[in-house]
Amino acid sequence: MPDLYPHLDPYDSGMLDVGDGHRVYWETCGNPVGKPALVLHGGPGSGCSVNTRRYFDPSAYRIVLFDQRGSGRSTPHASSPDVDLSTNTTAHLIADIERLLQHLGIERWLVLGGSWGSTLALAYAEQYPDRVTEMVLFSIATTTAAEIEWITCGVGAFFPEAWSRLQSGVPEADREGSLVEAYHRLLMHPDPVVRERAARDWCDWEMAIVAVHPNHKPHPRYEDPAFRLGFARLVTHFWRHRAWLEDGALVRNANRLAGIPGILIHGRLDIGGPLVTPWNLQRHWPGSELIVVSEAGHDARDPGMTESIVAATNRFV
């Protein structure tokens, strides 16, 4: 299977005013008259990555990436001391996608998303199925209450040392309740020392549960204090609200995607996001296909993931 396409730079970029004081960074790469494809990054709060440009044949695709509200180069960044997260919700992000589509003069596009990006992709496509030609989703999550409980508590059975450190990062009185709520309070604390420690503890947990191979290297973005704080704030903000989605609705409503070809790519070793989620999604989505990558976990850099994602986009050229 093919590897990543060579590095490429954007041929256009800008800042789009989406209202509520937010301006989102966007860029387009590849062929200006090629098949439009939208990339939705994970997190929430990760920001778009230069490598995701390389999932597509640049001679065939017009590749669109953007940093979701509060992340990457979008402003205001979620790490800002006085940031207001009330206008950063799934509904706001879906509206931003529509504004970007209209701004770029695109009618329909392929949608690619990984991890949180797969949740956002599904929510967008189920609301606007006529906008979507095909979908490529990987490391799939639907942000249900059960998934959030598993990734913040249940999966600790596989990573007991890391989970103990996560739990010890909150006041003892909060350890029996929701760690998501407890960490969000610490991340929004007025004392920057408290915020920074909470962000580091949360990101240490995020790094621990994707490391299923002995040679796994953490993503270098976690070395940036501003990234850590913004990322941890947005993850806990979205998770404490279960992404403002009716629980289980993305799978139940997947019949709305009938007629949209979808390729679902998931690692067999994805402990934080078990395979049962894409398996259930595929059963409810007519025309979708599930590809299980036997040696991969949640990280798109794991063995077999990149090749599977690139092969999927090539199928839709």
SVG drawing of the C-alpha trace seen along z (x, -y; Angstrom):
<svg xmlns="http://www.w3.org/2000/svg" viewBox="-31 -39 42 47">
<polyline fill="none" stroke="black" stroke-width="0.4" points="0.0,0.0 1.2,-3.6 2.9,-5.7 2.3,-9.4 2.5,-11.6 5.4,-14.1 5.4,-17.2 3.4,-20.1 2.7,-23.7 -0.7,-25.5 -1.4,-27.5 -3.9,-29.6 -4.8,-30.3 -6.6,-32.8 -8.5,-33.7 -12.3,-33.3 -14.5,-35.4 -17.1,-32.9 -18.7,-35.2 -18.7,-35.2 -15.2,-36.8 -13.7,-33.8 -11.5,-33.7 -10.5,-30.3 -7.4,-29.6 -7.9,-27.6 -5.6,-26.5 -6.0,-24.8 -3.4,-22.5 -3.0,-20.3 -4.9,-20.9 -7.0,-24.1 -9.5,-22.4 -9.2,-19.0 -11.8,-17.0 -12.6,-18.9 -11.7,-17.1 -12.1,-18.5 -9.9,-17.3 -11.3,-17.5 -8.6,-17.2 -8.8,-15.4 -8.7,-16.5 -10.9,-18.4 -8.2,-21.1 -5.3,-19.3 -5.2,-21.7 -4.5,-20.6 -1.3,-18.8 1.0,-19.1 1.0,-15.4 -2.7,-15.2 -2.2,-17.1 -0.2,-14.1 -3.1,-11.6 -4.2,-12.8 -2.9,-12.7 -2.1,-16.4 -2.6,-16.2 -6.1,-14.9 -7.5,-16.6 -8.2,-20.2 -7.3,-19.6 -9.0,-21.9 -7.8,-22.0 -8.8,-24.3 -8.0,-24.8 -11.2,-24.4 -12.3,-27.1 -9.7,-27.7 -7.0,-25.5 -3.9,-25.8 -3.7,-29.2 -7.3,-30.1 -8.1,-32.9 -8.7,-33.3 -6.7,-30.3 -8.2,-28.1 -5.0,-28.6 -5.7,-32.3 -6.2,-33.2 -9.6,-34.8 -10.9,-32.5 -14.7,-32.0 -15.6,-28.5 -19.4,-29.0 -19.4,-29.6 -17.2,-26.6 -19.6,-23.7 -20.3,-21.0 -23.1,-23.1 -20.7,-26.0 -18.1,-23.9 -20.6,-22.4 -21.7,-26.0 -18.1,-26.9 -17.7,-24.1 -20.6,-25.4 -19.2,-28.9 -15.9,-27.6 -17.5,-25.6 -19.4,-28.7 -16.3,-30.9 -14.3,-28.6 -17.1,-28.2 -17.4,-24.5 -20.7,-22.6 -19.7,-19.1 -16.6,-17.4 -15.1,-14.3 -14.8,-14.5 -11.9,-12.9 -11.7,-12.8 -9.8,-11.0 -10.6,-10.4 -12.6,-13.5 -12.6,-14.5 -14.6,-11.4 -17.3,-12.5 -17.4,-15.9 -17.5,-14.4 -20.4,-12.2 -22.3,-15.0 -21.8,-17.2 -22.6,-14.6 -25.8,-13.5 -26.9,-17.1 -25.8,-18.0 -25.7,-14.7 -26.1,-16.5 -22.7,-18.2 -20.7,-15.0 -19.5,-12.9 -17.6,-10.2 -16.1,-9.8 -12.9,-8.4 -12.8,-8.0 -10.1,-6.5 -9.5,-5.9 -13.2,-6.3 -15.1,-7.8 -18.7,-9.0 -18.2,-10.7 -20.9,-8.9 -21.2,-8.8 -19.9,-5.2 -16.9,-6.1 -16.0,-9.0 -16.3,-6.9 -14.2,-4.2 -11.4,-6.5 -11.2,-8.4 -11.7,-5.4 -12.3,-1.9 -9.2,-1.9 -7.2,-2.4 -7.4,1.4 -4.8,1.6 -2.8,-1.4 -3.0,-1.3 0.1,-3.3 -0.9,-6.1 -4.5,-6.1 -3.3,-6.4 -1.2,-9.4 -4.3,-11.0 -6.5,-10.4 -3.9,-11.8 -3.8,-15.0 -7.2,-16.2 -8.1,-17.0 -8.9,-13.8 -12.5,-14.9 -13.0,-14.8 -11.5,-11.4 -14.7,-9.5 -16.6,-11.8 -16.0,-12.7 -12.4,-13.2 -13.4,-15.2 -15.3,-17.7 -12.5,-17.9 -9.8,-18.5 -11.8,-21.1 -12.1,-23.1 -8.4,-22.9 -7.7,-23.8 -9.8,-27.0 -8.3,-27.9 -7.1,-31.5 -3.7,-30.3 -1.5,-29.6 0.6,-27.1 -2.6,-25.0 -3.6,-25.2 -0.2,-24.1 0.1,-21.2 -3.4,-20.0 -2.7,-20.4 0.5,-18.4 -1.2,-15.6 -4.0,-15.4 -1.7,-15.3 0.5,-12.6 -2.6,-10.5 -3.5,-11.1 0.0,-10.1 0.0,-7.0 -3.1,-5.4 -2.1,-5.5 1.4,-4.0 0.7,-0.4 4.1,0.3 7.4,0.3 9.0,-2.1 6.1,-4.6 7.2,-8.2 4.9,-10.9 3.9,-13.6 6.2,-16.6 3.2,-19.0 2.8,-17.9 6.1,-19.7 4.4,-23.1 2.7,-24.5 0.2,-26.5 -0.8,-23.5 -1.2,-21.4 -3.5,-23.9 -5.6,-24.7 -5.9,-21.0 -6.8,-19.8 -9.3,-22.6 -11.1,-21.8 -11.1,-18.0 -12.6,-18.4 -15.0,-21.1 -16.4,-18.9 -16.4,-15.7 -18.2,-17.2 -21.0,-18.1 -20.7,-14.8 -20.2,-17.0 -23.8,-18.3 -25.0,-15.2 -27.9,-13.0 -26.3,-9.9 -25.8,-7.3 -27.4,-9.4 -24.6,-9.3 -24.8,-5.5 -28.6,-5.5 -28.9,-8.1 -26.2,-6.6 -28.9,-5.6 -29.0,-9.2 -25.6,-8.5 -27.1,-5.8 -25.7,-6.6 -22.5,-8.1 -19.6,-5.6 -17.6,-5.4 -14.4,-3.7 -13.9,-3.2 -10.3,-2.5 -9.6,-1.3 -6.7,0.3 -7.4,3.7 -5.2,2.5 -7.0,-0.8 -7.6,-0.3 -8.8,-3.8 -11.3,-3.6 -12.4,0.0 -13.3,1.5 -16.9,2.0 -17.6,-1.6 -16.8,-1.5 -18.2,2.0 -21.6,0.8 -21.4,-2.2 -20.7,-0.1 -23.8,2.1 -26.0,-1.0 -24.5,-2.8 -25.5,-1.3 -22.6,-1.5 -19.8,-1.7 -16.8,0.6 -14.8,1.4 -11.0,2.0 -9.4,3.3 -5.6,2.7 -4.3,5.6 -1.1,4.0 -2.4,0.4 -3.7,-1.4 -5.3,-4.8 -2.3,-6.7 -2.5,-7.3 1.3,-6.8 0.9,-3.2 1.8,-0.3 -0.7,0.0 -2.7,-3.1 -1.2,-5.6 -1.1,-3.1 -4.8,-2.3 -5.9,-6.0 -3.9,-6.9 -5.3,-3.8 -8.9,-4.9 -8.5,-8.4 -7.0,-6.9 -10.1,-4.8 -12.2,-7.9 -10.1,-9.9"/>
</svg>
